[in-house]
């Protein structure tokens, strides 16, 4: 009888931990998205900070280019370069490597760490989505890169070698890969 009660207690504990760890979180981007679930540009760091309910972290790179980032309670990190008058005309969505959370509510209805390359290809084929393989020097070696234009947005999606979404980039201009 002791073994059955131990097994039951262990099973319940495992289920609770599993639900807590693997439950999907929401990005809470609603006020930053239009009715078609597209990110609204231009934005300001203040509007983004207010919508996400987190402080903006401002920083500069070695070339004195200005950037802003936000780390949300869901584990999602948003970051961008800042244009004239701190205008935001691009946004990048990422989850730090040390976190394995699933975050939904992203632009275009995507879910980080859950949406697949096959799902995205089906969803974005009508926009002329192009798929390429990522090189060995990439952060997601063996993975894939999808690019497409929907409306006024250029989108870049990066998938790991298991074809799971790991990165989303949105901009109003097509960024030359040589720039990065």
mmCIF file of the C-alpha atoms, coordinates in Angstrom:
data_MODEL
# 
_entry.id   MODEL 
# 
loop_
_atom_site.group_PDB 
_atom_site.id 
_atom_site.type_symbol 
_atom_site.label_atom_id 
_atom_site.label_alt_id 
_atom_site.label_comp_id 
_atom_site.label_asym_id 
_atom_site.label_entity_id 
_atom_site.label_seq_id 
_atom_site.pdbx_PDB_ins_code 
_atom_site.Cartn_x 
_atom_site.Cartn_y 
_atom_site.Cartn_z 
_atom_site.occupancy 
_atom_site.B_iso_or_equiv 
_atom_site.pdbx_formal_charge 
_atom_site.auth_seq_id 
_atom_site.auth_comp_id 
_atom_site.auth_asym_id 
_atom_site.auth_atom_id 
_atom_site.pdbx_PDB_model_num 
ATOM 1   C CA . UNK A 1 1   ? 0.000  0.000  0.000   1.00 0.00 ? 1   UNK A CA 1 
ATOM 2   C CA . UNK A 1 2   ? 2.921  2.354  0.733   1.00 0.00 ? 2   UNK A CA 1 
ATOM 3   C CA . UNK A 1 3   ? 4.246  1.864  -2.794  1.00 0.00 ? 3   UNK A CA 1 
ATOM 4   C CA . UNK A 1 4   ? 0.880  2.814  -4.362  1.00 0.00 ? 4   UNK A CA 1 
ATOM 5   C CA . UNK A 1 5   ? 0.549  5.981  -2.276  1.00 0.00 ? 5   UNK A CA 1 
ATOM 6   C CA . UNK A 1 6   ? 4.171  6.940  -3.067  1.00 0.00 ? 6   UNK A CA 1 
ATOM 7   C CA . UNK A 1 7   ? 3.560  6.316  -6.770  1.00 0.00 ? 7   UNK A CA 1 
ATOM 8   C CA . UNK A 1 8   ? 0.383  8.379  -6.675  1.00 0.00 ? 8   UNK A CA 1 
ATOM 9   C CA . UNK A 1 9   ? 2.087  11.269 -4.847  1.00 0.00 ? 9   UNK A CA 1 
ATOM 10  C CA . UNK A 1 10  ? 5.039  11.176 -7.238  1.00 0.00 ? 10  UNK A CA 1 
ATOM 11  C CA . UNK A 1 11  ? 2.730  11.123 -10.289 1.00 0.00 ? 11  UNK A CA 1 
ATOM 12  C CA . UNK A 1 12  ? 0.724  14.107 -9.033  1.00 0.00 ? 12  UNK A CA 1 
ATOM 13  C CA . UNK A 1 13  ? 3.893  16.068 -8.270  1.00 0.00 ? 13  UNK A CA 1 
ATOM 14  C CA . UNK A 1 14  ? 5.300  15.310 -11.734 1.00 0.00 ? 14  UNK A CA 1 
ATOM 15  C CA . UNK A 1 15  ? 2.068  16.389 -13.442 1.00 0.00 ? 15  UNK A CA 1 
ATOM 16  C CA . UNK A 1 16  ? 1.990  19.660 -11.493 1.00 0.00 ? 16  UNK A CA 1 
ATOM 17  C CA . UNK A 1 17  ? 5.622  20.427 -12.371 1.00 0.00 ? 17  UNK A CA 1 
ATOM 18  C CA . UNK A 1 18  ? 5.033  19.493 -16.025 1.00 0.00 ? 18  UNK A CA 1 
ATOM 19  C CA . UNK A 1 19  ? 1.997  21.752 -16.354 1.00 0.00 ? 19  UNK A CA 1 
ATOM 20  C CA . UNK A 1 20  ? 3.835  24.630 -14.680 1.00 0.00 ? 20  UNK A CA 1 
ATOM 21  C CA . UNK A 1 21  ? 7.035  24.280 -16.703 1.00 0.00 ? 21  UNK A CA 1 
ATOM 22  C CA . UNK A 1 22  ? 5.552  23.478 -20.092 1.00 0.00 ? 22  UNK A CA 1 
ATOM 23  C CA . UNK A 1 23  ? 2.452  25.667 -20.066 1.00 0.00 ? 23  UNK A CA 1 
ATOM 24  C CA . UNK A 1 24  ? 2.183  28.219 -22.838 1.00 0.00 ? 24  UNK A CA 1 
ATOM 25  C CA . UNK A 1 25  ? 2.582  31.855 -21.898 1.00 0.00 ? 25  UNK A CA 1 
ATOM 26  C CA . UNK A 1 26  ? 1.187  34.901 -23.687 1.00 0.00 ? 26  UNK A CA 1 
ATOM 27  C CA . UNK A 1 27  ? 3.341  37.735 -24.982 1.00 0.00 ? 27  UNK A CA 1 
ATOM 28  C CA . UNK A 1 28  ? 0.677  40.394 -24.166 1.00 0.00 ? 28  UNK A CA 1 
ATOM 29  C CA . UNK A 1 29  ? 1.296  42.313 -27.391 1.00 0.00 ? 29  UNK A CA 1 
ATOM 30  C CA . UNK A 1 30  ? -2.391 43.067 -28.053 1.00 0.00 ? 30  UNK A CA 1 
ATOM 31  C CA . UNK A 1 31  ? -2.167 46.862 -28.058 1.00 0.00 ? 31  UNK A CA 1 
ATOM 32  C CA . UNK A 1 32  ? 0.905  46.692 -30.329 1.00 0.00 ? 32  UNK A CA 1 
ATOM 33  C CA . UNK A 1 33  ? -0.832 44.572 -32.989 1.00 0.00 ? 33  UNK A CA 1 
ATOM 34  C CA . UNK A 1 34  ? -3.474 45.550 -35.520 1.00 0.00 ? 34  UNK A CA 1 
ATOM 35  C CA . UNK A 1 35  ? -6.656 43.559 -36.247 1.00 0.00 ? 35  UNK A CA 1 
ATOM 36  C CA . UNK A 1 36  ? -4.680 41.259 -38.595 1.00 0.00 ? 36  UNK A CA 1 
ATOM 37  C CA . UNK A 1 37  ? -2.222 40.367 -35.793 1.00 0.00 ? 37  UNK A CA 1 
ATOM 38  C CA . UNK A 1 38  ? 0.521  42.445 -37.412 1.00 0.00 ? 38  UNK A CA 1 
ATOM 39  C CA . UNK A 1 39  ? 2.916  44.636 -35.434 1.00 0.00 ? 39  UNK A CA 1 
ATOM 40  C CA . UNK A 1 40  ? 2.111  48.340 -35.818 1.00 0.00 ? 40  UNK A CA 1 
ATOM 41  C CA . UNK A 1 41  ? 4.980  50.563 -37.005 1.00 0.00 ? 41  UNK A CA 1 
ATOM 42  C CA . UNK A 1 42  ? 6.184  53.120 -36.137 1.00 0.00 ? 42  UNK A CA 1 
ATOM 43  C CA . UNK A 1 43  ? 6.163  52.746 -32.375 1.00 0.00 ? 43  UNK A CA 1 
ATOM 44  C CA . UNK A 1 44  ? 7.965  54.477 -29.532 1.00 0.00 ? 44  UNK A CA 1 
ATOM 45  C CA . UNK A 1 45  ? 9.856  52.824 -26.685 1.00 0.00 ? 45  UNK A CA 1 
ATOM 46  C CA . UNK A 1 46  ? 7.385  54.379 -24.220 1.00 0.00 ? 46  UNK A CA 1 
ATOM 47  C CA . UNK A 1 47  ? 4.344  52.829 -25.942 1.00 0.00 ? 47  UNK A CA 1 
ATOM 48  C CA . UNK A 1 48  ? 6.038  49.429 -26.060 1.00 0.00 ? 48  UNK A CA 1 
ATOM 49  C CA . UNK A 1 49  ? 7.124  49.643 -22.430 1.00 0.00 ? 49  UNK A CA 1 
ATOM 50  C CA . UNK A 1 50  ? 3.606  50.589 -21.346 1.00 0.00 ? 50  UNK A CA 1 
ATOM 51  C CA . UNK A 1 51  ? 2.001  47.782 -23.365 1.00 0.00 ? 51  UNK A CA 1 
ATOM 52  C CA . UNK A 1 52  ? 4.431  45.150 -22.057 1.00 0.00 ? 52  UNK A CA 1 
ATOM 53  C CA . UNK A 1 53  ? 4.438  46.616 -18.530 1.00 0.00 ? 53  UNK A CA 1 
ATOM 54  C CA . UNK A 1 54  ? 8.233  46.406 -18.328 1.00 0.00 ? 54  UNK A CA 1 
ATOM 55  C CA . UNK A 1 55  ? 10.989 48.998 -18.403 1.00 0.00 ? 55  UNK A CA 1 
ATOM 56  C CA . UNK A 1 56  ? 12.898 49.744 -21.574 1.00 0.00 ? 56  UNK A CA 1 
ATOM 57  C CA . UNK A 1 57  ? 16.617 49.009 -21.480 1.00 0.00 ? 57  UNK A CA 1 
ATOM 58  C CA . UNK A 1 58  ? 18.516 51.414 -23.735 1.00 0.00 ? 58  UNK A CA 1 
ATOM 59  C CA . UNK A 1 59  ? 22.012 50.608 -24.965 1.00 0.00 ? 59  UNK A CA 1 
ATOM 60  C CA . UNK A 1 60  ? 24.502 51.419 -27.732 1.00 0.00 ? 60  UNK A CA 1 
ATOM 61  C CA . UNK A 1 61  ? 26.791 49.252 -29.809 1.00 0.00 ? 61  UNK A CA 1 
ATOM 62  C CA . UNK A 1 62  ? 30.449 49.896 -30.660 1.00 0.00 ? 62  UNK A CA 1 
ATOM 63  C CA . UNK A 1 63  ? 29.354 52.195 -33.515 1.00 0.00 ? 63  UNK A CA 1 
ATOM 64  C CA . UNK A 1 64  ? 27.210 54.345 -31.194 1.00 0.00 ? 64  UNK A CA 1 
ATOM 65  C CA . UNK A 1 65  ? 24.009 52.976 -32.769 1.00 0.00 ? 65  UNK A CA 1 
ATOM 66  C CA . UNK A 1 66  ? 21.087 53.188 -30.336 1.00 0.00 ? 66  UNK A CA 1 
ATOM 67  C CA . UNK A 1 67  ? 19.029 50.142 -29.381 1.00 0.00 ? 67  UNK A CA 1 
ATOM 68  C CA . UNK A 1 68  ? 16.224 49.254 -26.981 1.00 0.00 ? 68  UNK A CA 1 
ATOM 69  C CA . UNK A 1 69  ? 15.116 45.949 -25.501 1.00 0.00 ? 69  UNK A CA 1 
ATOM 70  C CA . UNK A 1 70  ? 12.384 44.599 -23.277 1.00 0.00 ? 70  UNK A CA 1 
ATOM 71  C CA . UNK A 1 71  ? 12.405 41.312 -21.344 1.00 0.00 ? 71  UNK A CA 1 
ATOM 72  C CA . UNK A 1 72  ? 8.825  40.309 -20.607 1.00 0.00 ? 72  UNK A CA 1 
ATOM 73  C CA . UNK A 1 73  ? 7.594  38.206 -17.667 1.00 0.00 ? 73  UNK A CA 1 
ATOM 74  C CA . UNK A 1 74  ? 6.715  35.455 -20.179 1.00 0.00 ? 74  UNK A CA 1 
ATOM 75  C CA . UNK A 1 75  ? 10.413 35.080 -21.027 1.00 0.00 ? 75  UNK A CA 1 
ATOM 76  C CA . UNK A 1 76  ? 10.096 36.700 -24.461 1.00 0.00 ? 76  UNK A CA 1 
ATOM 77  C CA . UNK A 1 77  ? 12.704 39.312 -25.324 1.00 0.00 ? 77  UNK A CA 1 
ATOM 78  C CA . UNK A 1 78  ? 11.933 42.082 -27.804 1.00 0.00 ? 78  UNK A CA 1 
ATOM 79  C CA . UNK A 1 79  ? 14.665 44.317 -29.179 1.00 0.00 ? 79  UNK A CA 1 
ATOM 80  C CA . UNK A 1 80  ? 15.173 46.885 -31.930 1.00 0.00 ? 80  UNK A CA 1 
ATOM 81  C CA . UNK A 1 81  ? 17.359 49.642 -33.250 1.00 0.00 ? 81  UNK A CA 1 
ATOM 82  C CA . UNK A 1 82  ? 16.122 53.171 -32.683 1.00 0.00 ? 82  UNK A CA 1 
ATOM 83  C CA . UNK A 1 83  ? 15.639 55.572 -35.567 1.00 0.00 ? 83  UNK A CA 1 
ATOM 84  C CA . UNK A 1 84  ? 15.305 59.325 -35.661 1.00 0.00 ? 84  UNK A CA 1 
ATOM 85  C CA . UNK A 1 85  ? 13.530 60.637 -32.521 1.00 0.00 ? 85  UNK A CA 1 
ATOM 86  C CA . UNK A 1 86  ? 13.737 57.101 -31.065 1.00 0.00 ? 86  UNK A CA 1 
ATOM 87  C CA . UNK A 1 87  ? 11.231 55.788 -33.624 1.00 0.00 ? 87  UNK A CA 1 
ATOM 88  C CA . UNK A 1 88  ? 10.832 52.004 -33.743 1.00 0.00 ? 88  UNK A CA 1 
ATOM 89  C CA . UNK A 1 89  ? 10.461 50.698 -37.306 1.00 0.00 ? 89  UNK A CA 1 
ATOM 90  C CA . UNK A 1 90  ? 11.656 47.144 -36.715 1.00 0.00 ? 90  UNK A CA 1 
ATOM 91  C CA . UNK A 1 91  ? 11.230 44.572 -33.983 1.00 0.00 ? 91  UNK A CA 1 
ATOM 92  C CA . UNK A 1 92  ? 12.928 41.299 -33.178 1.00 0.00 ? 92  UNK A CA 1 
ATOM 93  C CA . UNK A 1 93  ? 11.463 38.589 -30.945 1.00 0.00 ? 93  UNK A CA 1 
ATOM 94  C CA . UNK A 1 94  ? 13.657 36.037 -29.227 1.00 0.00 ? 94  UNK A CA 1 
ATOM 95  C CA . UNK A 1 95  ? 13.796 33.845 -26.144 1.00 0.00 ? 95  UNK A CA 1 
ATOM 96  C CA . UNK A 1 96  ? 17.104 33.756 -24.249 1.00 0.00 ? 96  UNK A CA 1 
ATOM 97  C CA . UNK A 1 97  ? 18.936 30.444 -24.635 1.00 0.00 ? 97  UNK A CA 1 
ATOM 98  C CA . UNK A 1 98  ? 18.628 29.529 -20.967 1.00 0.00 ? 98  UNK A CA 1 
ATOM 99  C CA . UNK A 1 99  ? 14.802 29.493 -21.127 1.00 0.00 ? 99  UNK A CA 1 
ATOM 100 C CA . UNK A 1 100 ? 12.682 26.825 -22.780 1.00 0.00 ? 100 UNK A CA 1 
ATOM 101 C CA . UNK A 1 101 ? 9.282  28.479 -22.600 1.00 0.00 ? 101 UNK A CA 1 
ATOM 102 C CA . UNK A 1 102 ? 6.481  28.454 -25.145 1.00 0.00 ? 102 UNK A CA 1 
ATOM 103 C CA . UNK A 1 103 ? 5.169  31.966 -25.825 1.00 0.00 ? 103 UNK A CA 1 
ATOM 104 C CA . UNK A 1 104 ? 2.075  32.603 -27.936 1.00 0.00 ? 104 UNK A CA 1 
ATOM 105 C CA . UNK A 1 105 ? 0.349  35.785 -29.021 1.00 0.00 ? 105 UNK A CA 1 
ATOM 106 C CA . UNK A 1 106 ? 3.126  36.830 -31.400 1.00 0.00 ? 106 UNK A CA 1 
ATOM 107 C CA . UNK A 1 107 ? 2.523  38.680 -34.659 1.00 0.00 ? 107 UNK A CA 1 
ATOM 108 C CA . UNK A 1 108 ? 0.779  36.609 -37.370 1.00 0.00 ? 108 UNK A CA 1 
ATOM 109 C CA . UNK A 1 109 ? -0.502 34.244 -34.653 1.00 0.00 ? 109 UNK A CA 1 
ATOM 110 C CA . UNK A 1 110 ? 2.903  32.582 -34.251 1.00 0.00 ? 110 UNK A CA 1 
ATOM 111 C CA . UNK A 1 111 ? 4.057  30.798 -31.104 1.00 0.00 ? 111 UNK A CA 1 
ATOM 112 C CA . UNK A 1 112 ? 7.722  30.785 -30.123 1.00 0.00 ? 112 UNK A CA 1 
ATOM 113 C CA . UNK A 1 113 ? 9.110  27.296 -29.420 1.00 0.00 ? 113 UNK A CA 1 
ATOM 114 C CA . UNK A 1 114 ? 5.975  25.684 -30.883 1.00 0.00 ? 114 UNK A CA 1 
ATOM 115 C CA . UNK A 1 115 ? 5.180  26.933 -34.411 1.00 0.00 ? 115 UNK A CA 1 
ATOM 116 C CA . UNK A 1 116 ? 6.826  24.721 -37.024 1.00 0.00 ? 116 UNK A CA 1 
ATOM 117 C CA . UNK A 1 117 ? 8.422  25.421 -40.376 1.00 0.00 ? 117 UNK A CA 1 
ATOM 118 C CA . UNK A 1 118 ? 5.729  23.326 -42.055 1.00 0.00 ? 118 UNK A CA 1 
ATOM 119 C CA . UNK A 1 119 ? 2.927  25.330 -40.384 1.00 0.00 ? 119 UNK A CA 1 
ATOM 120 C CA . UNK A 1 120 ? 4.589  28.618 -41.318 1.00 0.00 ? 120 UNK A CA 1 
ATOM 121 C CA . UNK A 1 121 ? 5.148  27.480 -44.900 1.00 0.00 ? 121 UNK A CA 1 
ATOM 122 C CA . UNK A 1 122 ? 1.455  26.642 -45.222 1.00 0.00 ? 122 UNK A CA 1 
ATOM 123 C CA . UNK A 1 123 ? 0.425  29.933 -43.600 1.00 0.00 ? 123 UNK A CA 1 
ATOM 124 C CA . UNK A 1 124 ? 2.797  32.223 -45.536 1.00 0.00 ? 124 UNK A CA 1 
ATOM 125 C CA . UNK A 1 125 ? 3.134  30.505 -48.948 1.00 0.00 ? 125 UNK A CA 1 
ATOM 126 C CA . UNK A 1 126 ? 0.587  32.946 -50.395 1.00 0.00 ? 126 UNK A CA 1 
ATOM 127 C CA . UNK A 1 127 ? 3.016  35.784 -49.584 1.00 0.00 ? 127 UNK A CA 1 
ATOM 128 C CA . UNK A 1 128 ? 5.853  34.226 -51.588 1.00 0.00 ? 128 UNK A CA 1 
ATOM 129 C CA . UNK A 1 129 ? 7.713  32.867 -48.556 1.00 0.00 ? 129 UNK A CA 1 
ATOM 130 C CA . UNK A 1 130 ? 11.253 31.784 -49.347 1.00 0.00 ? 130 UNK A CA 1 
ATOM 131 C CA . UNK A 1 131 ? 12.991 29.102 -47.301 1.00 0.00 ? 131 UNK A CA 1 
ATOM 132 C CA . UNK A 1 132 ? 16.728 28.581 -47.020 1.00 0.00 ? 132 UNK A CA 1 
ATOM 133 C CA . UNK A 1 133 ? 19.030 26.511 -44.857 1.00 0.00 ? 133 UNK A CA 1 
ATOM 134 C CA . UNK A 1 134 ? 21.066 28.127 -42.098 1.00 0.00 ? 134 UNK A CA 1 
ATOM 135 C CA . UNK A 1 135 ? 24.816 27.567 -42.181 1.00 0.00 ? 135 UNK A CA 1 
ATOM 136 C CA . UNK A 1 136 ? 27.041 25.942 -39.587 1.00 0.00 ? 136 UNK A CA 1 
ATOM 137 C CA . UNK A 1 137 ? 28.104 29.389 -38.371 1.00 0.00 ? 137 UNK A CA 1 
ATOM 138 C CA . UNK A 1 138 ? 24.482 30.297 -37.559 1.00 0.00 ? 138 UNK A CA 1 
ATOM 139 C CA . UNK A 1 139 ? 23.000 30.390 -34.068 1.00 0.00 ? 139 UNK A CA 1 
ATOM 140 C CA . UNK A 1 140 ? 20.580 27.678 -35.242 1.00 0.00 ? 140 UNK A CA 1 
ATOM 141 C CA . UNK A 1 141 ? 22.987 25.520 -37.229 1.00 0.00 ? 141 UNK A CA 1 
ATOM 142 C CA . UNK A 1 142 ? 21.161 23.040 -39.449 1.00 0.00 ? 142 UNK A CA 1 
ATOM 143 C CA . UNK A 1 143 ? 17.943 25.011 -39.141 1.00 0.00 ? 143 UNK A CA 1 
ATOM 144 C CA . UNK A 1 144 ? 15.989 27.039 -41.679 1.00 0.00 ? 144 UNK A CA 1 
ATOM 145 C CA . UNK A 1 145 ? 15.272 30.667 -42.476 1.00 0.00 ? 145 UNK A CA 1 
ATOM 146 C CA . UNK A 1 146 ? 11.981 31.862 -43.936 1.00 0.00 ? 146 UNK A CA 1 
ATOM 147 C CA . UNK A 1 147 ? 11.475 35.341 -45.366 1.00 0.00 ? 147 UNK A CA 1 
ATOM 148 C CA . UNK A 1 148 ? 8.357  36.952 -46.818 1.00 0.00 ? 148 UNK A CA 1 
ATOM 149 C CA . UNK A 1 149 ? 6.559  40.270 -47.151 1.00 0.00 ? 149 UNK A CA 1 
ATOM 150 C CA . UNK A 1 150 ? 3.023  40.666 -45.835 1.00 0.00 ? 150 UNK A CA 1 
ATOM 151 C CA . UNK A 1 151 ? 1.501  44.110 -46.267 1.00 0.00 ? 151 UNK A CA 1 
ATOM 152 C CA . UNK A 1 152 ? 4.137  46.637 -45.301 1.00 0.00 ? 152 UNK A CA 1 
ATOM 153 C CA . UNK A 1 153 ? 6.117  44.168 -43.165 1.00 0.00 ? 153 UNK A CA 1 
ATOM 154 C CA . UNK A 1 154 ? 9.144  42.133 -44.087 1.00 0.00 ? 154 UNK A CA 1 
ATOM 155 C CA . UNK A 1 155 ? 9.371  39.072 -41.859 1.00 0.00 ? 155 UNK A CA 1 
ATOM 156 C CA . UNK A 1 156 ? 12.279 36.770 -41.073 1.00 0.00 ? 156 UNK A CA 1 
ATOM 157 C CA . UNK A 1 157 ? 11.617 33.559 -39.172 1.00 0.00 ? 157 UNK A CA 1 
ATOM 158 C CA . UNK A 1 158 ? 14.421 31.332 -37.926 1.00 0.00 ? 158 UNK A CA 1 
ATOM 159 C CA . UNK A 1 159 ? 13.830 27.691 -37.073 1.00 0.00 ? 159 UNK A CA 1 
ATOM 160 C CA . UNK A 1 160 ? 16.155 25.253 -35.304 1.00 0.00 ? 160 UNK A CA 1 
ATOM 161 C CA . UNK A 1 161 ? 17.174 21.887 -36.789 1.00 0.00 ? 161 UNK A CA 1 
ATOM 162 C CA . UNK A 1 162 ? 13.946 20.386 -35.390 1.00 0.00 ? 162 UNK A CA 1 
ATOM 163 C CA . UNK A 1 163 ? 11.992 22.997 -37.453 1.00 0.00 ? 163 UNK A CA 1 
ATOM 164 C CA . UNK A 1 164 ? 10.683 24.822 -34.353 1.00 0.00 ? 164 UNK A CA 1 
ATOM 165 C CA . UNK A 1 165 ? 10.361 28.643 -34.405 1.00 0.00 ? 165 UNK A CA 1 
ATOM 166 C CA . UNK A 1 166 ? 13.150 30.313 -32.396 1.00 0.00 ? 166 UNK A CA 1 
ATOM 167 C CA . UNK A 1 167 ? 13.280 33.881 -33.751 1.00 0.00 ? 167 UNK A CA 1 
ATOM 168 C CA . UNK A 1 168 ? 10.987 36.382 -35.461 1.00 0.00 ? 168 UNK A CA 1 
ATOM 169 C CA . UNK A 1 169 ? 12.149 39.624 -37.056 1.00 0.00 ? 169 UNK A CA 1 
ATOM 170 C CA . UNK A 1 170 ? 9.862  42.318 -38.490 1.00 0.00 ? 170 UNK A CA 1 
ATOM 171 C CA . UNK A 1 171 ? 10.836 45.467 -40.341 1.00 0.00 ? 171 UNK A CA 1 
ATOM 172 C CA . UNK A 1 172 ? 9.452  47.994 -42.785 1.00 0.00 ? 172 UNK A CA 1 
ATOM 173 C CA . UNK A 1 173 ? 12.519 47.566 -45.020 1.00 0.00 ? 173 UNK A CA 1 
ATOM 174 C CA . UNK A 1 174 ? 14.280 44.449 -46.217 1.00 0.00 ? 174 UNK A CA 1 
ATOM 175 C CA . UNK A 1 175 ? 17.506 44.217 -44.233 1.00 0.00 ? 175 UNK A CA 1 
ATOM 176 C CA . UNK A 1 176 ? 20.583 43.255 -46.252 1.00 0.00 ? 176 UNK A CA 1 
ATOM 177 C CA . UNK A 1 177 ? 22.031 40.053 -44.717 1.00 0.00 ? 177 UNK A CA 1 
ATOM 178 C CA . UNK A 1 178 ? 25.514 41.498 -45.187 1.00 0.00 ? 178 UNK A CA 1 
ATOM 179 C CA . UNK A 1 179 ? 24.619 44.264 -42.709 1.00 0.00 ? 179 UNK A CA 1 
ATOM 180 C CA . UNK A 1 180 ? 24.582 41.725 -39.856 1.00 0.00 ? 180 UNK A CA 1 
# 
